[in-house]
Structures are given as structure tokens and as C-alpha cells.
């Protein structure tokens, strides 16, 4: 009974943050909700072991990242929607310039997007990203390099933006 109340407290405290994380990974509110729900179901199954041995939130984020990476097996085609989630949030909305970055990020292949989200949004080192995604550190660096290169080529350079403002 005490384990269930601790799990419920964890969900009440961290569900919104996990939903935002799912949104950043997947790019749309529906997939984010599905990722969050499935990850919490899996967490509940192993709650007593995870709570004692691991950080439950990190464990849940790992589940979410892996579920996201394996989603191609369940779907033949991905449809991204850049509408905001239906729930209230307290984060600042991205500026027009940042909105372009989010749209380009959504156009990257899943693994590149996941690596960039884990590296820059979650601030994880390459070793942890490799562990979360089940790939090598070299593959993490390769995906990060390719993803950043695609983003840089698709987005205007800061000097070009400043010239446009003059």
C-alpha cells in the first residue's frame, strides 16, 4: 500500500515534466501522451525495484526514449504536428526564430532527433545517451554531428539574421 502511494506521489509530481519530455521527443501531443502513459505503466510494474536501486525519473525517461526509437516498428509513417499540447503549461513559448528550429528538429530522422534532444534538452553526456538509446558513443557523436549539420544548413545563420534586422 505504501509503495502505491509513493508511486502516485511520483506521478503527481513528475507527470507534467515527463509529458513535456515526450513532446520534445515525438513532436506532437498525442504521441507524447502515449509515450508518457506507456512509460508510467512499465515503471509501475517495476516500481519497488526501481525506487530502491535507481532514479525513477531517469529510468522513466530512458523507457520513453527507447519507446520513441522503436516506434517505427509500429507505424509505417510519422505525422508531426507542431500544435501546442492541450494542457496548461508554464514554459515560455518559442520565438519566431526558435519556432523554425523546432520545425527543422522535427524533420530530422528519429535517432538524430533523439540524440539532440538528450544532449541539449536533457543535457546528458554522450555516455549516458549511448546507454539510453542502446548505441555506441561513436554513433551518438555521429548522429549529433549529422543532425546539427542538417539544422545549420536549414536555418539562417546569425549574421544573415542580423543583416535582415538592419
Residue pairs with C-beta under 8 A, 6 or more apart in sequence:
3 47
3 48
3 51
6 47
6 51
7 43
7 44
7 47
7 51
10 56
10 57
11 40
14 56
14 57
14 60
15 36
15 40
16 87
16 89
17 57
18 36
18 39
18 40
18 57
18 60
18 61
18 64
19 32
19 33
19 36
19 85
19 87
20 32
20 85
20 89
20 91
21 61
21 64
21 121
21 122
22 31
22 32
22 33
22 34
22 35
22 36
22 39
22 64
22 68
23 29
23 32
23 85
24 117
24 121
25 32
25 35
25 64
25 65
25 68
25 113
25 114
25 117
26 32
26 35
26 68
26 71
27 80
27 81
27 82
27 105
27 106
27 113
28 79
28 80
28 81
28 82
28 83
29 81
29 83
29 84
29 85
29 86
30 81
31 68
31 71
32 85
35 64
35 67
35 68
36 64
38 63
38 67
39 60
39 61
39 63
39 64
39 67
40 60
42 63
43 50
43 56
43 59
43 60
43 63
47 56
50 56
50 59
61 122
61 132
62 131
62 132
65 114
65 118
65 132
65 133
66 132
66 133
66 134
68 110
68 114
69 110
69 111
69 114
69 133
69 134
71 78
71 110
72 78
72 110
78 110
80 106
80 107
82 99
82 102
82 103
82 106
84 93
94 101
94 102
97 161
100 155
101 151
101 155
104 150
104 151
104 154
104 155
105 113
105 116
105 117
105 151
106 113
107 154
108 116
108 147
108 150
108 151
111 133
111 135
111 143
112 143
112 144
112 146
112 147
112 150
113 147
114 133
115 129
115 133
115 140
115 143
115 144
115 147
116 143
116 144
116 147
116 148
116 151
118 124
118 128
118 129
118 132
118 133
119 126
119 129
119 140
119 144
124 132
126 137
126 140
126 141
126 144
127 137
129 140
130 136
130 137
130 139
130 140
133 140
135 143
156 164
